[in-house]
Amino acid sequence: MTPVAHYNDMRTIAHEVAAIEAIVVQRLAGRVRNFRLVADADGLVLLGESCTFHAKQLAQRFVMDLTPVPILANQIVVA
């Protein structure tokens, strides 16, 4: 069974992702702009923009602390 496949329907997945996203945005306190999580059957992808690699790493750490679902990619752009 894939990590996200245990959810019964897409509404549950969307709700869980939205809840995790909201917590991470609050914890990041503006350090990552346009932060988003995208879920598929295999795991999560982090998206957004940051000025520092530290903030990118924090976002990943916060997600890892909140869910056992694997992170497939951290595509937060550092510019």
Beta strands, then each sheet from edge to edge (+ up, - down):
strand 1: 32-40
strand 2: 43-50
strand 3: 71-78
sheet 1: 1+ 2- 3-
end
